[in-house]
Structure formats: structure tokens, C-alpha cells
Amino acid sequence: MRSNMEVEHALDMAEQERRCVVMPAHSLRCALLRRVGAGDVMSPARGLFVRREYWERLGAFERNRHMTRALNLQYPAWVFGGLEAACAHRIDHDISLHGNALKVIVTKRRTQSSSWIVREYRKECTAVVVDGVRVPSFACTVAEIMRDYGFVNAVIAASCALRRQVTKQQIAHELRQLGDCEPYVWRALEYASPLCANGGEARALAVMIEEGIERPVLQHEFVDPDTGRRAYSDYLWILPDGRLIVGELDGREKYVNPEMTGGRTVEECVDDERRREHLLERCGVSSIVRFRVRDTYSPAVFKRKLLAAGVPLAQQ
């Protein structure tokens, strides 16, 4: 009975502090492992424990933060890098990048990695504390994500940084300091834009560029000639013959997220979207092509959808 009370107390405290249970005493660890066997507690990494029902409510980024907060209690000198630092700084990136291993930055070469901790050597690493966890600076973390995770995530991370008032010059400096950057990294920095309102818009832009689609105008302002009302397009292509094609990134969030709906019902949001389409038509827009973030994960299909709507390929 006492062990159950200790387990519940440890799990409650961890949830209050938004972390996993870590460093349990031997008796508590044994009790937690029994609960893991029963299925109501899980161990996302060695030595970490959390209620299954609580864990399953968390998104991938918050799960990552729960693990690093816990490990920070056990290893307060650790500096977390890579995706762990990106989660701490809340830098946009693909959820699919997350695996089972966590990255730690070390300044001693004779340090081995394990199955769940990847240790990356750097000659020096200046850490900052974010949400109670030691990580490299925001700009340094952006550069690391750009270097290590491909063109699309490089555009996503750099666009996030630009929205948060980091300049391209600052990012370029961090990239040079980090070193070992492939040519795609510098190309991604060129295309990144603070006008991508979120990671989804940045991802769609990056996939367009990768697939050879003409670079669109972002957040173009349209003014209704009849009412003076204004609307902004996510993406705009101006064709040589003067036709205007608008690309719109749709998502469930715009209908259910209170921050985006402004208190409107789903029906009111849909009605507003129709009025917005009519406004764009009055402003001379020839066609509107709608897509979702999930479409961008099938690049060839996404490209065909854009081309079918009349979106042009980039000039060679």
C-alpha cells in the first residue's frame, strides 16, 4: 500500500512539474516497473517514468520537453542539442524527425554515445537556460537544425527564426561557426521568410521550391474594390498573361483553435472563408488552389495538384 502511495505521489509531482519521474529510489523504481508491466505507467526512456494516459495526451514536442526536464534534474551540467534544443526554444520542425535518442553536446572527445543518448563533440558550447534546461542559444540551435535535417526543415527553422526577429546575417554567422554546412543550407536561408506565418506555411513553401515550382509571393495584400476590405493570400503566382493564382494552406486548426477563430463557430469560419474567396475573385484572382500540410508529405502529388491549378514551374 505504501509503495502505491509513493508511486502516485512521484507521478503527481512529475506531472505538476511537467516532467517524467527520474532517479527513483530502488524500491520506488521496482514499484514503477511493476506498474509498467501492468500497463498504466510507461517508461519513454531508460530511468524515466510517466502515467500512460497523461503521456498520450501530450504532443511530440512536449513529450521531448518532459524528458529533458527530468534528465536535467539528474544531470544538471548537460547541454541538450539538436531537436531537444529546438523543442526547448520552440523552433518549428517536423514531428517525424523525433526518434528514441536524445542529443547532448559535450566538450570532451572521450565521451561515448549510447542507444538513447547521442553525444556530439564541440570545441566550445555556450549554453543558455530555457525552461529550466541548458541548451545552445536560439540562433545556434536554428543553425544546427538547418545543417542536420535537410532543406525543408532548414527553411522551416530559418523562417521561424526570422519571425522572431533573428536576422539572416545572424543565422549565417552561426552556420559558419558550426561548420560542415552543405550547399542546401545556404539555399534554404535564401528562401526562408518571416512572411511564412507558421511552420506549415514554411514547409509548403520549401516543398514547392524543392519540386521546381515558381517561387510565390507571400502574404500579398488584396483590397476589395467595392468595400475596401483587405485580405492576404498565403501564396500568390502572377502569370505572364496577368492571371492571378492564389494558394491557400488549409487546416483543421483554423476552424477549431480559439486563437485563430476569435470566438467564431465553425459555420461562421466557413462563411467568412467564402466571403474571403469572393473578395479575392473581385480583386481579379483567376483561381484558388487549396491544400493541407499533409499534402506536402507526398511531394510529387502536391506538385501535380499545383500544376493542375495552373501554377507555373520555375524558370531554369
Secondary structure as the mmCIF struct_conf table of DSSP 4:
data_model
#
loop_
_struct_conf.conf_type_id
_struct_conf.id
_struct_conf.beg_label_comp_id
_struct_conf.beg_label_asym_id
_struct_conf.beg_label_seq_id
_struct_conf.end_label_comp_id
_struct_conf.end_label_asym_id
_struct_conf.end_label_seq_id
HELX_RH_AL_P HELX_RH_AL_P1 ARG A 2 GLN A 16
TURN_TY1_P TURN_TY1_P1 GLU A 17 ARG A 18
BEND BEND1 ARG A 19 ARG A 19
STRN STRN1 VAL A 21 VAL A 22
BEND BEND2 MET A 23 MET A 23
HELX_RH_AL_P HELX_RH_AL_P2 HIS A 26 ALA A 38
TURN_TY1_P TURN_TY1_P2 GLY A 39 GLY A 39
BEND BEND3 ASP A 40 ASP A 40
STRN STRN2 VAL A 41 MET A 42
BEND BEND4 PRO A 44 ALA A 45
TURN_TY1_P TURN_TY1_P3 ARG A 46 GLY A 47
STRN STRN3 LEU A 48 ARG A 51
HELX_RH_AL_P HELX_RH_AL_P3 ARG A 52 ARG A 57
BEND BEND5 LEU A 58 LEU A 58
HELX_RH_AL_P HELX_RH_AL_P4 ALA A 60 GLN A 74
TURN_TY1_P TURN_TY1_P4 PRO A 76 ALA A 77
STRN STRN4 VAL A 79 PHE A 80
HELX_RH_AL_P HELX_RH_AL_P5 GLY A 82 HIS A 89
TURN_TY1_P TURN_TY1_P5 ARG A 90 ARG A 90
HELX_RH_3T_P HELX_RH_3T_P1 ILE A 95 LEU A 97
BEND BEND6 ASN A 100 ASN A 100
STRN STRN5 LEU A 102 VAL A 106
BEND BEND7 THR A 107 THR A 107
BEND BEND8 ARG A 109 ARG A 110
BEND BEND9 SER A 115 TRP A 116
STRN STRN6 ILE A 117 TYR A 121
BEND BEND10 LYS A 123 LYS A 123
STRN STRN7 ALA A 127 VAL A 130
TURN_TY1_P TURN_TY1_P6 ASP A 131 GLY A 132
STRN STRN8 VAL A 133 PRO A 136
HELX_RH_AL_P HELX_RH_AL_P6 PHE A 138 ASP A 148
BEND BEND11 TYR A 149 TYR A 149
HELX_RH_AL_P HELX_RH_AL_P7 GLY A 150 ARG A 163
TURN_TY1_P TURN_TY1_P7 ARG A 164 GLN A 165
HELX_RH_AL_P HELX_RH_AL_P8 LYS A 168 LEU A 178
HELX_RH_AL_P HELX_RH_AL_P9 PRO A 183 TYR A 191
TURN_TY1_P TURN_TY1_P8 PRO A 194 LEU A 195
BEND BEND12 CYS A 196 CYS A 196
BEND BEND13 ASN A 198 ASN A 198
HELX_RH_AL_P HELX_RH_AL_P10 GLY A 199 GLU A 210
TURN_TY1_P TURN_TY1_P9 GLU A 211 GLY A 212
STRN STRN9 ILE A 213 ILE A 213
HELX_LH_PP_P HELX_LH_PP_P1 GLU A 214 PRO A 216
STRN STRN10 VAL A 217 VAL A 223
TURN_TY1_P TURN_TY1_P10 PRO A 225 THR A 227
STRN STRN11 ARG A 230 ILE A 238
TURN_TY1_P TURN_TY1_P11 PRO A 240 ASP A 241
BEND BEND14 GLY A 242 GLY A 242
STRN STRN12 LEU A 244 ASP A 250
TURN_TY1_P TURN_TY1_P12 ARG A 252 ARG A 252
HELX_RH_AL_P HELX_RH_AL_P11 GLU A 253 VAL A 256
HELX_RH_AL_P HELX_RH_AL_P12 PRO A 258 THR A 261
TURN_TY1_P TURN_TY1_P13 GLY A 262 GLY A 263
HELX_RH_AL_P HELX_RH_AL_P13 VAL A 266 ARG A 282
TURN_TY1_P TURN_TY1_P14 CYS A 283 GLY A 284
STRN STRN13 VAL A 285 ARG A 292
HELX_RH_3T_P HELX_RH_3T_P2 VAL A 293 TYR A 297
BEND BEND15 SER A 298 SER A 298
HELX_RH_AL_P HELX_RH_AL_P14 PRO A 299 ALA A 308
TURN_TY1_P TURN_TY1_P15 ALA A 309 GLY A 310
HELX_LH_PP_P HELX_LH_PP_P2 VAL A 311 PRO A 312
STRN STRN14 LEU A 313 LEU A 313
HELX_LH_PP_P HELX_LH_PP_P3 ALA A 314 GLN A 315
#
